[in-house]
Structures are given as C-alpha cells and as structure tokens.
Amino acid sequence: MSNANPEISVSSYYDAVANHYHEQYQREKLYDTSRGYPANYFRLQLLLNSFITKGVKRIIEVGVGEGTPLATLGKTGIDVWGFDISQEMVKKSKRTMQENNMNPDHIFWGDVQDPNTYVQALKGGLFDGLMAMGVMPHVENDDMVIKNMSTMIRPGGSVFIEFRNKLFSLFTFNRYTVDFILNDLLRDVSLEVRAMVAKDLESRLRIDIPPRLNTIPGSDAPGYDAILSKFHNPFEVVELFEKHDFEDIQLLWYHYHPAMPYLEEQLPELFRKEAVRLEHEPSHWRGYFLCSAFVVEAVKKGK
C-alpha cells in the first residue's frame, strides 16, 4: 500500500516533522478538530498501563521520536533509553530528557536494522522492556527487525510494538480498499478476474481518497506517502511474533473510526467525539476493522 520512492529516506520525513510531533500526545487537543486526531495519546495510555503493571525497571525505545513517551515512563522511576534514525528527533528527545531531569546521554542516533549502531546501550545488560512506535511501517525486512529487537530484551521481558492495520482498509471504502482486495485477498486470482473486480470496485468506491501526501503541506520535505509506509495484516503479525519465540501475544487496538474516514468532514465534531468514546470499547474484535493501528504486546520466552 505504499508507492514510496526508495531513494527518499525515512529520516528526512521525521526530521521535517520533529518540531510539532509532541502535539500528538496532548490531551487538550483531543476535541480540537482543526488538528489531526491525537491517536498517540491513546497509544501512550496503553503503553503506561502495560509497563507499570508489569513492573518494568529498564526499557529501550526504538524510534524514540521527540521523547514524550519515554519521558512519561521515566517519571515513574523506570531507567529509560532510546534511539532514532532522525537526527532532529534525537535532538528533540535529548532536550525532552533534560527538561524532565533525565539523562540525555541515554538518547542517541541508531538504526534498528544495524545492531552496530545501538550496541552501546547493551553494556548495562539486556532490557526488561522494549517499545517501538512508528517503526515497523518503515522497515524492509520485518523478520530481521523483530529478531534484532528480541536480542535487546531479557527472557521474560516485554515488547510493545506498533503496526498500521491493513484490515482497516475493508472499512475505508477508498483506494486502500481496492488495493487490499486486489493485491492481498485476490493476489493468486487470474489477471482477468482481478481486472473485472478492479473495474467494479472503482465504480463504487472513493478511489480518489485519501490524497497522496508526497510532500508535507507548506514544505518541500517528503510526505508520509513518499517514504516506505506499509500496512500489516494482524493475523500475519501474530505469526511473526510466534516465529521469533514470543508468547502471551496480545493485540491492543487504537485510533478508532466511528464511520468511513471520508465522512468525517460532514460531522467533524461528532465524528471526533465518537472516535474518542470508542477508544476503550471492550469487544476487541471490532478493532480489527475500525482501527487504523494496533500494538503488539508480547513476552520473550524463557526466564
């Protein structure tokens, strides 16, 4: 679901958005429809509940961003470390650590795809927990990255890793729906049948949306659609974690949608209110279709 240009680096996008990234965690922005939906606020709630309940003492964040989640965990007394491929995010995160009286030297530049860049953080031993937000959509080799993350935590330690939900495309009724049906559900069907399905879908669905964000509005910097930004099938993700010796695998859903996204502009305030209300809905299975993102919470096997 990504038409990314491989010559455009992921770090260039995150360098460009670093200054305003913290707004995604602000509670006071929840009902401000002039701004994007603060989904990360709810993701942070899930993270805090998980690690505090488990009594995690030492964690590392892959893709530390501007540092809000890590600083929030640090306030509970947890020893926090983190790295990022964006130099601007590293700078912002170091500043966030300093502002919260935490050690900025625990934040550094690193790439989870290259263990040589983060080995320094392992000198104090393996971590009790690892979190990775906004990382998996941007990596080429899922197997390698999950394996690398696993090597950073001790047996019995927990991971908290975010993914974009591919099944959400069945609810969006837009170009993502067409892409998922043709290239996932019907990928082994003959080209003639797929062409027939494509023609039918294109006459029924809003294939003109969402608009492709090839640049950040008001900037020449690459947009989210210009970089590798893939979706994941939650059923395949569970198998991925089982393959790499994780257990107690749970899918935690967030960023609910009370209607198809293209309808939001008709009732923006009510759409936002209903979205927030759904964030803690108890059924679990509705998240497979109503949520654009999910987190895998899992435990590394062994003691």
Order of alpha helices (4+ residues) and beta strands (2+ residues): alpha-alpha-beta-alpha-beta-alpha-beta-beta-alpha-beta-alpha-alpha-alpha-alpha-beta-alpha-alpha-beta
